[in-house]
Amino acid sequence: MARMNTIQFQPGLSIDELLERYGTEAQCEAAVEQSRWPEGFECPRCEGKAYCVVWHDGVKTFQCNACHQQTTLTSGTIFHATKLSLRTWFKAMYFLTQTKNNVSALELKR
């Protein structure tokens, strides 16, 4: 007997729930930060935990206090060097994962 795929039958997320959780850029940034560094910031070069925040043209940059390596929230992720906001990416991921059929690029653009 085949086992039931429990992932397939997980409850979905409504568009209202998506916007409540990830409706602002700050909420999306917090989600990426929590996902990337679940136990707090860790320097990609020296694994140092202490950091300060430096702003470059409105971009939040984390600077390691030990080695002075600077990294952004999205560097080294699929969002690196994107021109789109994280809100747009989160909505696109939502539409791609919530549909039973494929989503065309034109449909996603709309």
N, C-alpha and C positions, 0 to 999 in steps of 0.2 A: 504494500500500500504506500502511495506517495505521501510524503509529509507536506503539510500546509506551509506555504511561504508566508511567514508572519510579517515580513517587511511589506509585502504586497497589500496586506490588509490593515496597515496602520491608518489611523484617522488623518485625513488631510487637513491642511491649513487654509482657512478661508482668506479671501483678499482683505477683509476687515482685520483679521488677526495679523496678517502680514504687515499691514500698515500700522497697526498698533505697536507691534514689536520693532519694526524696522522702517518706520515712516519718515524718520529724520536722518540726516547724514551722521549726526552724533551717535544715534542708536546703532547704525551700521558700523561705524568706526569702533564702537565699544564691543560689538559682536566679533569683529575681525581681531581686535586686540585680545579678547578673551580666548578666542580660538587659537591664535598664534602663540600667545604666551599665557597659558592657563595658570601658571604659578607666578605671574609677574614677568616683567621685561627680562630678557636674557640676551646679552650681546652676541651677535653671530660670530664675532671674531674671537673674543676671549672668554665668553660665557659669563661675564660680569653681570651682577644684578643691579648695581647702582647706576643711575642715569640722570640726566637733566634733559629738559625739552628745549629745543632751539627751533624757532620759526623761520622758514625760508620762503618768502613770497606767499605766505598763508598756508604753507605745508608744514604740518607738525613733524619734526624730526627728533628722534631719540638719539642722544649722544651718550655713549658709555663714559663713565667717570674714570675708569681705569685706563683704557687704551684710546679713548676719544674717537672711536669708530662711530660714524653717523649712519643711521638707518631710518627709513620711513616705515610706516605701518604696512604699506603695500609692497615694499621691496622684497623680492624673492618669492612673491606669491603670484597667482594668476592675474591679479589686479595691477601688477607692476607696470608703470608707464602708461596707464590708461588715461584717456581724456574724459571718460565717462565718470559720473559720480557713483559712489558705492550704492546709493539708493537705486539707481538704474540697473546696476548689476544684480542686486538682490531681487528686484522685480523680474528681471529676465530669468534668473535661476528659478524663481517661483513658477513662472509660466512654463518653463521647460520641464520642470519636475511634476507639475500638477496635472498635465494633460495625459490622456491615454494614448493619443496619437502623436506623431511628430509635429513640431511647430516650424513653419517655414520662416525664412529670414524676413520676408515681407510682413508676415503676420506678427512677428516679434517686434518689428520696427513700428508697426501701428500701435 
